[in-house]
């Protein structure tokens, strides 16, 4: 288990799958940028904001920028936000794992 309560096998699987932000698709890094920016740092994300759902469908990696924008908003609400619109993030541009979560939420 890591400190977010994610088992090692799942952490490895998700790290291998999500090399780009699942929302805005920027390449992510494990460390802050040289200028100290945390925007492109890889963060752990619960797609559905429920920490009890620890599955490969709900645990993912997104960039610090998207993570702080999404916060505790529901995915279907956040995807319509100005932040997403400005970055061209939409139901058709997100990673498959997010598309699936949006479908399941309908
Ligand atoms: Zn992002």
Boltz pocket constraint, residues with backbone or C-beta under 6 A from the ligand:
constraints:
  - pocket:
      binder: B
      contacts: [[A, 21], [A, 22], [A, 23], [A, 24], [A, 25], [A, 26], [A, 39], [A, 62], [A, 63], [A, 64], [A, 65], [A, 66], [A, 67]]
      max_distance: 6.0
